[in-house]
Amino acid sequence: MFNVLFLEGINKNALIPFDDKTKFNIEYINHAIEENVLIEKIQNIHIIGIRSKTELSSKVLEHATNLIIIGCFCIGTNQVDLDYCSKNNISVVNSPFMNSRSVSELVISLIISLSRKLGDVNMDMHKGIWNKSSNNCHEIRGRTLGIIGYGHVGQQVSILAEHMGMNVIYYDIIPVLGLGNSKSCSMIDLLKKSDFITIHVPETKITKGFFGKEQLKLMKENSYLLNLSRGSVVDLNSVREYIDNGKLAGLAIDVYPNEPKTKINNWKNVLQGAKNTILTPHIGGSTEEAQILIADEVGNKIYKYITQGCTMDSITLPKINIPQLHNNIRIINFHKNIKGSLYEINNLVNSYNINIINQHLATKGEIGLCIIDIELDEKNKINLNDFIINLNKLDISYKTRTISN
């Protein structure tokens, strides 16, 4: 029986693969929970599903002695201590692109809104102020959009923007073929030439805090900045200075350095009250369509690993694309990635006179993963527990689990 914990109101499509109540005991919570509660609950959990509000730090994970897999029902995995998971043979899976269309559509809507000052005009109208004016309001057709980070989201933004009549340039640290008429350029050229700049990068050591005064100085007068990537990427204090002094004509921010884990009524941010500034509460991928797609994808990735042992979707484990299991026993062994490990494993297999049907090996860093399919017969059933005990006793072994059907 696998104990499953789904947090943060993950779309319930994620539950569909786990409908066998003889195999899965599911606890579903529609919000994030406090760290001390999480530490208590995670001790008996084999499978956990989270979104971006739940932090699975080493402090939390060291209590998760039964944990097999973490499903991040979102793009990012920076809320999980991936190094800890790798070292402790915990698989981590996510959904790297299923919400990219939702984010991309929001970017386009924000570009239009900034260009027409819709945020300020809307607030004025709610206050009873009728201020009809075309001053500093523009069409986006013919304007240049600079995209920093040309991955799944950046590419979709590129396609949509070009269909809107924009000229698209982009910068990425990895050489990427441009779609449509978009053109690759240097970061400096992008900053100097773009009327709108939108950022779509992951949080890494390179991107953390990389967009600040140096980049803002190079931007065109009366240009616009959008960040729907990660809150740590942009220096918001510098951005506020440049929006106040008129160098920036507008700003749209969806992500922040410190985001509340629950709904609050007293949120404070340095950008509040800034002119032509649109602030949204990390809703880039928050559409029903995106959440359904993410739930389907990550839910099935978890189920595939639990029932088949396939690690091709794992961020933290060596990758093995294993065939579907048919009336056999599958042994999944994590071990030290050192010379002679496979020899020791196979020696033990031979000592039990076990017939190997399939065997797969992959390594990643210090970890080796060996998956062995053996015949499902009465003899193997009797000897299996003893074999697993002795396999785990090997100096090279970390942990082992078995799958049968």
Secondary structure, DSSP 8 states (H G I E B T S, - for coil): -EEEEE-TT--GGGGGGG--TTTEEEEE-SS---HHHHHHHHTT-SEEEE-SS--B-HHHHTT-TT--EEEESSS--TTB-HHHHHHTT-EEE--SSTTHHHHHHHHHHHHHHHHTTHHHHHHHHHTT------TT----TT-EEEEE--SHHHHHHHHHHHHTT-EEEEE-SS-----TT-EE--HHHHHHH-SEEEE-----TTTTT-BSHHHHHHS-TTEEEEE-S-TTSB-HHHHHHHHHTTSEEEEEE---SS--SS--S----TTTT-TTEEE-SS-TT-SHHHHHHHHHHHHHHHHHHHHH---TT-SSS---------SEEEEEEEEE-STTHHHHHHHHHHHTT--EEEEEEEEETTEEEEEEEEE--HHHHHHHHHHHHHHHHSTTEEEEEEEE-
